[in-house]
Amino acid sequence: MKKHVIIVSMALSVFGLSVLLVGCDRQVSSEKSTSVSSDGTVTSKEKTVTKSSDGTVTKTEDSKKTTSP
């Protein structure tokens, strides 16, 4: 029984340390814009730049177009 408790404790501590070492992505910038045309079409654009803990920079662009019925 003691061996089981020791193994579980070690596994949990290793998992906890790995979460701390990995870290989270940090959002560097975010830009949102929305425009409406004369026919009622709504265009939304979103640009996001994130930086991970290892220094990798990721740029994401999302564009949506909604037309009215």
Secondary structure, 3 states (H helix, E strand, C coil): CHHHHHHHHHHHHHHHHHHHHHCCCEEEEEEEEEEECCCCCEEEEEEEEEECCCCCEEEEEEEEEECCC
